[in-house]
Amino acid sequence: MTLAESLQKFHEGMFGGLLGIRFVDASPERIVAEMMVRDDMCTTPGVLHGGAIMAFADSIGATGTAVNLPPGAGTTTLESKTNFFAAGRVGETVRGESLPLHRGRRTMVWQTRVTNADGKLLALVTQTQMVLEAKQTEQEIMASLFQGKSVAEQKVLLAALERGGAAVYRALAVQESDAAAKGALLAAAVKEEENAATLEGQA
């Protein structure tokens, strides 16, 4: 299955499918799609609604961003600017070609040329997409605290976390009515404090 076919399948049953968008070509550097102008997409009889053009272009540009995202990340449109040059007509197929102006870690900017079958420019749409970072696991969040730190700095941080853990264990022990459970929590607190002392002695 080509990338264009995969994107086509993804959009089935969603807004892109409702518009009738058909992906013709797709790569991380370029997205091309087409859309047949129907009567129910017109603002006056026979003339394609500007909002339909904007939605068509937005879908293509957002798809271009999605193709460039790291695993697990998402995207949403931050800003979009449209210049209209000519009217789309009912019954014709409009074509959108989207190219990246910027592909960054936090944002991406895509520009889409919407043309008719004769190649006449109908609209030029420039949109900024925010890159939504993938949700991190608790382990990944903890690991990120240590990134970029020296070994000594990591030991200091880990010691602080150990002491924080000891404080939590002691607070839980105060609320515990079962004697055995209270003893286990206090023992865990002592172990955390011992670990912290060991790390502080090495830092």
Contacts in CASP RR format, 6 or more apart in sequence:
PFRMAT RR
TARGET T0000
AUTHOR 0000-0000-0000
METHOD contacts of the structure
MODEL  1
MTLAESLQKFHEGMFGGLLGIRFVDASPERIVAEMMVRDDMCTTPGVLHG
GAIMAFADSIGATGTAVNLPPGAGTTTLESKTNFFAAGRVGETVRGESLP
LHRGRRTMVWQTRVTNADGKLLALVTQTQMVLEAKQTEQEIMASLFQGKS
VAEQKVLLAALERGGAAVYRALAVQESDAAAKGALLAAAVKEEENAATLE
GQA
1 9 0 8 1.000
2 26 0 8 1.000
3 26 0 8 1.000
3 27 0 8 1.000
3 67 0 8 1.000
4 23 0 8 1.000
4 24 0 8 1.000
4 25 0 8 1.000
4 26 0 8 1.000
5 23 0 8 1.000
7 23 0 8 1.000
7 26 0 8 1.000
7 31 0 8 1.000
7 63 0 8 1.000
7 67 0 8 1.000
8 22 0 8 1.000
8 23 0 8 1.000
11 17 0 8 1.000
11 21 0 8 1.000
11 23 0 8 1.000
11 59 0 8 1.000
11 63 0 8 1.000
15 55 0 8 1.000
15 59 0 8 1.000
16 59 0 8 1.000
19 35 0 8 1.000
19 41 0 8 1.000
19 52 0 8 1.000
19 55 0 8 1.000
19 56 0 8 1.000
19 59 0 8 1.000
20 35 0 8 1.000
20 36 0 8 1.000
21 33 0 8 1.000
21 34 0 8 1.000
21 35 0 8 1.000
21 56 0 8 1.000
21 59 0 8 1.000
21 60 0 8 1.000
22 33 0 8 1.000
22 34 0 8 1.000
22 35 0 8 1.000
23 31 0 8 1.000
23 32 0 8 1.000
23 33 0 8 1.000
23 63 0 8 1.000
24 32 0 8 1.000
24 33 0 8 1.000
24 34 0 8 1.000
24 95 0 8 1.000
25 31 0 8 1.000
25 32 0 8 1.000
26 32 0 8 1.000
26 63 0 8 1.000
26 64 0 8 1.000
26 67 0 8 1.000
27 67 0 8 1.000
28 64 0 8 1.000
28 67 0 8 1.000
28 68 0 8 1.000
29 99 0 8 1.000
29 100 0 8 1.000
30 97 0 8 1.000
30 98 0 8 1.000
30 99 0 8 1.000
31 60 0 8 1.000
31 61 0 8 1.000
31 63 0 8 1.000
31 64 0 8 1.000
31 67 0 8 1.000
31 97 0 8 1.000
31 98 0 8 1.000
31 110 0 8 1.000
32 95 0 8 1.000
32 96 0 8 1.000
32 97 0 8 1.000
32 98 0 8 1.000
33 56 0 8 1.000
33 59 0 8 1.000
33 60 0 8 1.000
33 63 0 8 1.000
33 95 0 8 1.000
33 96 0 8 1.000
34 93 0 8 1.000
34 94 0 8 1.000
34 95 0 8 1.000
34 96 0 8 1.000
35 52 0 8 1.000
35 56 0 8 1.000
35 93 0 8 1.000
35 94 0 8 1.000
35 96 0 8 1.000
36 91 0 8 1.000
36 92 0 8 1.000
36 93 0 8 1.000
37 46 0 8 1.000
37 48 0 8 1.000
37 52 0 8 1.000
37 88 0 8 1.000
37 89 0 8 1.000
37 90 0 8 1.000
37 91 0 8 1.000
37 92 0 8 1.000
37 93 0 8 1.000
37 94 0 8 1.000
38 90 0 8 1.000
38 91 0 8 1.000
39 45 0 8 1.000
39 46 0 8 1.000
39 90 0 8 1.000
41 48 0 8 1.000
41 49 0 8 1.000
41 52 0 8 1.000
41 90 0 8 1.000
42 48 0 8 1.000
42 49 0 8 1.000
42 90 0 8 1.000
43 49 0 8 1.000
43 50 0 8 1.000
45 90 0 8 1.000
46 89 0 8 1.000
46 90 0 8 1.000
47 87 0 8 1.000
47 88 0 8 1.000
47 89 0 8 1.000
47 90 0 8 1.000
48 87 0 8 1.000
48 88 0 8 1.000
48 89 0 8 1.000
48 90 0 8 1.000
48 94 0 8 1.000
48 122 0 8 1.000
50 82 0 8 1.000
50 84 0 8 1.000
50 123 0 8 1.000
53 82 0 8 1.000
53 84 0 8 1.000
53 88 0 8 1.000
53 94 0 8 1.000
53 114 0 8 1.000
53 122 0 8 1.000
53 123 0 8 1.000
53 125 0 8 1.000
54 80 0 8 1.000
54 82 0 8 1.000
54 123 0 8 1.000
54 125 0 8 1.000
56 94 0 8 1.000
56 96 0 8 1.000
56 114 0 8 1.000
57 80 0 8 1.000
57 82 0 8 1.000
57 96 0 8 1.000
57 98 0 8 1.000
57 112 0 8 1.000
57 114 0 8 1.000
57 123 0 8 1.000
57 125 0 8 1.000
57 127 0 8 1.000
58 77 0 8 1.000
58 80 0 8 1.000
58 125 0 8 1.000
58 127 0 8 1.000
60 96 0 8 1.000
60 98 0 8 1.000
60 110 0 8 1.000
60 112 0 8 1.000
61 98 0 8 1.000
61 110 0 8 1.000
61 112 0 8 1.000
61 127 0 8 1.000
61 129 0 8 1.000
62 75 0 8 1.000
62 77 0 8 1.000
62 110 0 8 1.000
62 127 0 8 1.000
62 129 0 8 1.000
63 98 0 8 1.000
64 98 0 8 1.000
64 100 0 8 1.000
64 108 0 8 1.000
64 110 0 8 1.000
65 75 0 8 1.000
65 108 0 8 1.000
65 110 0 8 1.000
65 129 0 8 1.000
65 131 0 8 1.000
66 74 0 8 1.000
66 75 0 8 1.000
68 100 0 8 1.000
68 103 0 8 1.000
68 108 0 8 1.000
69 75 0 8 1.000
69 131 0 8 1.000
70 134 0 8 1.000
71 134 0 8 1.000
72 134 0 8 1.000
72 135 0 8 1.000
73 131 0 8 1.000
73 132 0 8 1.000
73 133 0 8 1.000
73 134 0 8 1.000
74 131 0 8 1.000
74 132 0 8 1.000
74 134 0 8 1.000
75 108 0 8 1.000
75 129 0 8 1.000
75 130 0 8 1.000
75 131 0 8 1.000
75 132 0 8 1.000
76 129 0 8 1.000
76 130 0 8 1.000
76 132 0 8 1.000
77 127 0 8 1.000
77 128 0 8 1.000
77 129 0 8 1.000
77 130 0 8 1.000
78 107 0 8 1.000
78 127 0 8 1.000
78 128 0 8 1.000
78 129 0 8 1.000
78 130 0 8 1.000
79 127 0 8 1.000
79 128 0 8 1.000
80 125 0 8 1.000
80 126 0 8 1.000
80 127 0 8 1.000
80 128 0 8 1.000
81 125 0 8 1.000
81 126 0 8 1.000
81 127 0 8 1.000
82 123 0 8 1.000
82 124 0 8 1.000
82 125 0 8 1.000
83 123 0 8 1.000
83 124 0 8 1.000
83 125 0 8 1.000
84 122 0 8 1.000
84 123 0 8 1.000
85 121 0 8 1.000
85 122 0 8 1.000
85 123 0 8 1.000
85 124 0 8 1.000
86 116 0 8 1.000
86 120 0 8 1.000
86 121 0 8 1.000
86 122 0 8 1.000
87 122 0 8 1.000
88 94 0 8 1.000
88 116 0 8 1.000
88 122 0 8 1.000
89 116 0 8 1.000
92 116 0 8 1.000
92 117 0 8 1.000
93 116 0 8 1.000
93 117 0 8 1.000
94 114 0 8 1.000
94 115 0 8 1.000
94 116 0 8 1.000
94 122 0 8 1.000
95 114 0 8 1.000
95 115 0 8 1.000
95 116 0 8 1.000
95 117 0 8 1.000
95 119 0 8 1.000
96 112 0 8 1.000
96 113 0 8 1.000
96 114 0 8 1.000
96 115 0 8 1.000
97 112 0 8 1.000
97 113 0 8 1.000
97 115 0 8 1.000
98 110 0 8 1.000
98 111 0 8 1.000
98 112 0 8 1.000
98 113 0 8 1.000
99 110 0 8 1.000
99 111 0 8 1.000
99 112 0 8 1.000
100 108 0 8 1.000
100 109 0 8 1.000
100 110 0 8 1.000
101 109 0 8 1.000
101 110 0 8 1.000
101 111 0 8 1.000
101 126 0 8 1.000
102 108 0 8 1.000
102 109 0 8 1.000
104 131 0 8 1.000
105 131 0 8 1.000
106 130 0 8 1.000
106 131 0 8 1.000
107 128 0 8 1.000
107 129 0 8 1.000
107 130 0 8 1.000
107 131 0 8 1.000
108 128 0 8 1.000
108 129 0 8 1.000
108 131 0 8 1.000
109 126 0 8 1.000
109 127 0 8 1.000
109 128 0 8 1.000
109 129 0 8 1.000
110 126 0 8 1.000
110 127 0 8 1.000
110 129 0 8 1.000
111 124 0 8 1.000
111 125 0 8 1.000
111 126 0 8 1.000
111 127 0 8 1.000
112 124 0 8 1.000
112 125 0 8 1.000
112 126 0 8 1.000
112 127 0 8 1.000
113 121 0 8 1.000
113 123 0 8 1.000
113 124 0 8 1.000
114 121 0 8 1.000
114 122 0 8 1.000
114 123 0 8 1.000
114 124 0 8 1.000
114 125 0 8 1.000
115 121 0 8 1.000
115 122 0 8 1.000
116 122 0 8 1.000
136 144 0 8 1.000
145 157 0 8 1.000
146 154 0 8 1.000
146 157 0 8 1.000
146 158 0 8 1.000
149 157 0 8 1.000
152 203 0 8 1.000
155 199 0 8 1.000
155 200 0 8 1.000
155 202 0 8 1.000
155 203 0 8 1.000
156 199 0 8 1.000
156 200 0 8 1.000
156 203 0 8 1.000
158 199 0 8 1.000
159 195 0 8 1.000
159 196 0 8 1.000
159 197 0 8 1.000
159 199 0 8 1.000
159 200 0 8 1.000
159 203 0 8 1.000
160 196 0 8 1.000
162 192 0 8 1.000
162 193 0 8 1.000
162 195 0 8 1.000
162 196 0 8 1.000
162 199 0 8 1.000
163 192 0 8 1.000
163 193 0 8 1.000
163 196 0 8 1.000
164 192 0 8 1.000
165 189 0 8 1.000
165 192 0 8 1.000
166 188 0 8 1.000
166 189 0 8 1.000
166 190 0 8 1.000
166 192 0 8 1.000
166 193 0 8 1.000
166 196 0 8 1.000
167 189 0 8 1.000
169 185 0 8 1.000
169 186 0 8 1.000
169 188 0 8 1.000
169 189 0 8 1.000
169 192 0 8 1.000
170 185 0 8 1.000
170 186 0 8 1.000
170 189 0 8 1.000
172 185 0 8 1.000
173 182 0 8 1.000
173 183 0 8 1.000
173 185 0 8 1.000
173 186 0 8 1.000
173 189 0 8 1.000
176 182 0 8 1.000
176 185 0 8 1.000
END
